[in-house]
């Protein structure tokens, strides 16, 4: 496929630039410890399982998540607001990039590509995560559902970031790990769609072959798609 017309790379945030699994695991572990005195009758494994079961990666739904956790475990000395405030205060600290996030973004910017990020959720939290990842200098624009007024997969949020980056759909390579929210809408808008497949992902949730232009298992594979030379590591001979 010819990618010579590509001018911008647009990324999903959670699970694409940010290692969502690692970040969430660490947060759950330490939030449980911070409130352990209230969860003395709740095993960590049960707290973790329920959190992951209820978590759909939508920040505005976290209050409902915590309400349900307190209800499920019959915790009456703690408010969901306490847990949610703790989430807002601390979650940005538990943010981990993938091993090649910085390297790939640096190479893309050096090659002259504009870089955008689309995310559902609150702008403040998403911006915190970008800062915590240390990638703010690579990003030209962040579009969030809070600012745009529409959530992925609604086409308006994708149109918004293309307007901000001043590019047309055929000039965009879109990268994401979700078939419904990333690959399908990017393809429908005539962008070049890239599915970031993680090892743990359910194959039943894979995008349709007809909607996916490329499949990658690491971000640095984007450099091959765009024909950007990788740096050759030098090894000192002793």
Secondary structure, 3 states (H helix, E strand, C coil): CCCCCCCEEEEECECCCECHHHHHHHHHHHHHHHCHHHCCCCCHHHHHHHHHHHCCCCHHHHHHHHHHHHHHCCCCCCCHHHHHHHHHHHHHHCCCECCCHHHHHHHHHHCCCEEEEEECCCHHHHHHHHHHHCCHHHCCEEEEHHHHCCCCCCHHHHHHHHHHHCCCHHHEEEEECCHHHHHHHHHHCCCEEEEECCCCCCHHHCCCHHHCCEEECCCCHHHHHCCCCCCCCCCCCC
